[in-house]
Amino acid sequence: MNHILMRLKNVFITPHSAFDTNEAVERILITTVENITNYMAGHAQNVVSFSNQTITV
């Protein structure tokens, strides 16, 4: 990789792995099940509205 940050001596590059803990994975699974359950019950969450359409994510 030839990114400018890789050449700076005062920059440390680390992988983003904050999601990869037991607690984070458990929270992701719980949230996913809640989202699916609520959607199936007709209560969509995380709805994004635009001027001419609504998208559920």
N, C-alpha and C positions, 0 to 999 in steps of 0.2 A: 504494500500500500504506500502510495506516495503523497499522503496528505500532509499539509503544512504542520499540523499538530504533532505528527509523528517525529518531526525533526527538531522540536523544541526541547531543550534540556530541562525546563521547569514544568513539564507536563507529564503526568502519569496516565497511561491508557490502561483501563481495566475492563473486563467483560461485564456486561449488565446481567447479573444473575440474581437480583433481589427477589424475583418471582419464584426462585427454585428452593424454597424452604418448605418444610412440612406445613407450617402455619399458612403460608401463602397458597399452597396447592389446596389445602382444605378450604380456605376462604373462596377460592376460585370455583371449586366444586359446589360448595353450598350456594354461592351466588348463581351459578349456572342452573342448578336444580330449581331454585326459587324463580328465576326468570322464566323457565319453561313451564313450571306449574302455574304461575300467574298468567302467562300468555294463554295457556290452555283453558284457564278459567275466564278468559275475556278481559283480563286486566293487564294490558301491555305496559311494560316499563321501558325506560330509556327511549322515549319517543322524541324524534326530531321533526319539527314542523318547518316547512318552507312556505313561501307565500302561496304556492299553488298545489302543494302536495304534502302529505305526511308520510314519513318513513319510520318504521319501527326497527330499531337495532337491538 
